Amino acid sequence: MQRFTTIIEPFRIHAVEPITMTTREHRAEAIATAGYNVFGLPADDVIIDLLTDSGTGAMSRDQWAAIQHGDESYAGSPSFTLFRNAIQNLFHFKHVIPTHQGRAAEKILFACVGGAGKVIPNNTHFDTTRANVEYTGATAVDVVIPEGRIPSSQHPFKGNVDLDALRRVIVDAGPENVPLVMVTVTNNSGGGQPVSLENLRGVRAVCDEFGLPLFLDACRFAENAWFIHEREPGQAGRSVRDIVRDMAALADGMTMSAKKDGLANIGGWLAMHDDALAARCRNLLILTEGFPTYGGLAGRDLEAIAQGLEEVVEPDYLRYRIRSTAYLGEALLRAGVPVVQPIGGHAVYIDARGLLPHIPPLQYPGHALAVALFVEGGIRGCEIGTLMFGRHPDGTETPAAMDLVRLAIPRRTYTQSHMDYVIEVVTAVAAESKSLRGYRIVEEPPQLRHFTARLEPIAD
Ligand code: F0G
């Protein structure tokens, strides 16, 4: 018998959510009303929502059953025990501190270890991580390998840390001013690119040289482990669980958003070995999130996450997950649409500056593409470029390093025919790319302007 190669969704659909099929005219009006900002759109005007993979996935039958099992005791809930055990089964950290999402874990960690004069190296800080570091007066420094900054470079582990750059940052800052080193798996801001075990071992060795702790920003740990399984020599025969345990064993702690590889709609945690640091973090947790056995979550959320952690390391799930992202990216490449390569784990990033060379960066080519994808096909992606990063605290504006549109894929939510539709729409918009025009900002807030700015199209 032949071997069948079609990778199918490894689930059947048990409950359905209707999608409202809107017209082009309706969408053109909706985006104008939203000030040409996709964040201002009512979600039921969107046909395929690829704004983020965070908290937007579908939960399984067993997760919904776990929700019913949730125990809402204020202190000592058995749901917390299940949550902690599920985490410690993969990540052997002594202390597990639940939070309502990833940025709450970051806020507590950096409030305890950050402060003026401190320096935090990371392959690439995600925006909330950078913001939480900088909010304490500390400096966030990105030390990803040079290939990680080139959209077309084909390195298998583009999220890797540049070990020489890391050592330089530590020496320049003085090791006493570096409270910890962080590694983000996978590297979201760099295109959802993985970090190899070998590189993590290298980071561990640099940390040991200077006596520094290593923390993982582990939001997409299972996707990272799958890439290690697929791409790293000697790892193919190993289970994803064991690879995750190896990643964790190299670290002293982690921050986590369970909205990604926790397969949940809300939640997160902070975990570590250090008793004294954990005590300080718990004190702050009680002040800002809640008692240490629920930390801003309902007991039912803790149970949904515990069950999600069982499912997310299943090879059938991960094979489908990573393949479905690559399916979208490879089809766009075949259609001549420039995308960040290799295709990452959770999203496809279109190089809008490459596709729309006639729109100058200060007229936001990524934004122009994101608006066109919505108007033409009801697809909502997100600009990651000059609109997001172009404005500086001193009021000046410069082009961002890249102008990308991220199509982030919610977990277990859309089928292959949904992706075929996305491919058709993006290909059609790309074929008419010369007709797209830039945008100007009419109104913008002082910080994080991309969420609420109002824009207008620039006429010919
Ligand atoms: N770290 C990384 C690498 C992330 O991608 C995110 C969130 C966070 C931390 C913060 O977690 O949202 O639970 O507070 N990323 C989402 C995204 C928002 O769309 O990429 P959170």
Residues whose N, C-alpha, C, O or C-beta is under 5 A from the ligand:
A	BS01	F0G	L51 T52 D53 S54 Q101 G102 R103 F126 T128 T184 T186 N188 D217 C219 S257 K259 G267
